[in-house]
Amino acid sequence: MTDVKVNIYTPTAQHVGYFLNPEIEAFPDGDYEIVGRFFDDVGEAVGKMEFNPEVLPYIADLSDVKGLPHKKLVKVYLQRGRQPIRMTGTGSN
């Protein structure tokens, strides 16, 4: 089985890190929840991500994930900062 990566970016396209083989739940209204082990942009497991209300929402690249109606999420926000990291977002193509 091939590992699935979901890359997370800032609105200015700076790579923040990635989920490796996350659990992704798609809701009927186009919202998503991503939960799993999160690694920073150099491949180190993140112990804790800081909540920063001044940061613009992230963007998630779902192109590695099969069977979802969207390949990109916008308005991605951190919901849980400790492993397993949890983020939510809205589908966009």
C-alpha positions as a Markdown table, in Angstrom:
| # | Residue | x | y | z |
|---|---|---|---|---|
| 1 | Met | 0.0 | 0.0 | 0.0 |
| 2 | Thr | 1.3 | 3.4 | -0.9 |
| 3 | Asp | 1.4 | 6.1 | 1.7 |
| 4 | Val | -1.0 | 9.0 | 1.3 |
| 5 | Lys | 0.2 | 12.5 | 2.0 |
| 6 | Val | -2.0 | 15.5 | 2.5 |
| 7 | Asn | 0.2 | 18.6 | 2.3 |
| 8 | Ile | -0.7 | 21.8 | 4.1 |
| 9 | Tyr | 0.2 | 25.2 | 2.9 |
| 10 | Thr | -0.2 | 28.8 | 4.0 |
| 11 | Pro | -2.2 | 31.2 | 1.8 |
| 12 | Thr | 1.1 | 32.4 | 0.3 |
| 13 | Ala | 2.0 | 28.8 | -0.8 |
| 14 | Gln | 4.6 | 28.2 | 1.9 |
| 15 | His | 4.7 | 24.5 | 2.8 |
| 16 | Val | 3.8 | 24.0 | 6.5 |
| 17 | Gly | 3.9 | 20.2 | 6.7 |
| 18 | Tyr | 1.9 | 17.1 | 5.9 |
| 19 | Phe | -0.4 | 14.4 | 7.3 |
| 20 | Leu | 0.8 | 10.9 | 6.5 |
| 21 | Asn | -2.1 | 8.4 | 5.9 |
| 22 | Pro | -4.7 | 10.5 | 7.7 |
| 23 | Glu | -8.3 | 9.7 | 8.4 |
| 24 | Ile | -10.4 | 12.0 | 6.2 |
| 25 | Glu | -14.1 | 12.5 | 6.7 |
| 26 | Ala | -16.1 | 14.2 | 4.0 |
| 27 | Phe | -19.5 | 15.7 | 4.9 |
| 28 | Pro | -22.4 | 16.2 | 2.5 |
| 29 | Asp | -22.1 | 20.0 | 2.6 |
| 30 | Gly | -18.5 | 20.0 | 1.3 |
| 31 | Asp | -16.8 | 20.3 | 4.7 |
| 32 | Tyr | -14.0 | 17.9 | 5.6 |
| 33 | Glu | -12.2 | 16.8 | 8.8 |
| 34 | Ile | -8.5 | 15.5 | 8.6 |
| 35 | Val | -7.1 | 13.7 | 11.6 |
| 36 | Gly | -3.7 | 12.0 | 11.9 |
| 37 | Arg | 0.0 | 12.2 | 12.5 |
| 38 | Phe | 1.4 | 15.5 | 11.3 |
| 39 | Phe | 5.0 | 16.2 | 10.2 |
| 40 | Asp | 6.7 | 19.5 | 9.6 |
| 41 | Asp | 8.2 | 20.5 | 6.2 |
| 42 | Val | 11.5 | 18.7 | 7.0 |
| 43 | Gly | 9.7 | 15.4 | 8.0 |
| 44 | Glu | 9.9 | 15.6 | 11.8 |
| 45 | Ala | 6.8 | 14.7 | 13.8 |
| 46 | Val | 5.2 | 17.8 | 15.3 |
| 47 | Gly | 4.7 | 17.6 | 19.1 |
| 48 | Lys | 2.3 | 20.5 | 19.2 |
| 49 | Met | 1.0 | 23.1 | 16.7 |
| 50 | Glu | 0.3 | 26.5 | 18.2 |
| 51 | Phe | -3.2 | 28.0 | 17.7 |
| 52 | Asn | -2.7 | 31.4 | 16.3 |
| 53 | Pro | -6.0 | 33.3 | 15.5 |
| 54 | Glu | -4.0 | 35.9 | 13.5 |
| 55 | Val | -2.9 | 33.3 | 11.0 |
| 56 | Leu | -4.9 | 33.1 | 7.8 |
| 57 | Pro | -6.5 | 29.7 | 7.2 |
| 58 | Tyr | -4.4 | 27.0 | 5.6 |
| 59 | Ile | -4.9 | 25.2 | 2.3 |
| 60 | Ala | -4.8 | 21.4 | 2.0 |
| 61 | Asp | -3.8 | 19.4 | -1.1 |
| 62 | Leu | -5.9 | 16.2 | -1.3 |
| 63 | Ser | -4.5 | 15.2 | -4.7 |
| 64 | Asp | -3.0 | 11.9 | -3.3 |
| 65 | Val | -6.3 | 10.9 | -1.8 |
| 66 | Lys | -8.5 | 8.7 | -4.0 |
| 67 | Gly | -12.3 | 8.7 | -4.0 |
| 68 | Leu | -13.0 | 12.3 | -2.8 |
| 69 | Pro | -15.0 | 14.8 | -4.7 |
| 70 | His | -12.5 | 17.6 | -4.0 |
| 71 | Lys | -8.7 | 17.7 | -4.5 |
| 72 | Lys | -8.1 | 20.9 | -2.5 |
| 73 | Leu | -9.4 | 22.3 | 0.8 |
| 74 | Val | -9.6 | 26.0 | 1.7 |
| 75 | Lys | -10.4 | 27.6 | 5.0 |
| 76 | Val | -8.5 | 24.9 | 6.8 |
| 77 | Tyr | -8.2 | 25.6 | 10.5 |
| 78 | Leu | -6.4 | 23.8 | 13.3 |
| 79 | Gln | -8.9 | 22.2 | 15.7 |
| 80 | Arg | -6.5 | 20.1 | 17.8 |
| 81 | Gly | -2.9 | 21.1 | 18.2 |
| 82 | Arg | -1.5 | 17.9 | 19.7 |
| 83 | Gln | -1.0 | 14.6 | 18.0 |
| 84 | Pro | -3.1 | 13.3 | 16.4 |
| 85 | Ile | -3.6 | 16.7 | 14.8 |
| 86 | Arg | -7.1 | 17.6 | 13.7 |
| 87 | Met | -8.0 | 20.2 | 11.0 |
| 88 | Thr | -11.2 | 21.1 | 9.3 |
| 89 | Gly | -11.7 | 22.7 | 5.9 |
| 90 | Thr | -14.0 | 23.3 | 2.9 |
| 91 | Gly | -13.7 | 21.6 | -0.4 |
| 92 | Ser | -12.6 | 23.5 | -3.5 |
| 93 | Asn | -11.6 | 22.4 | -7.0 |
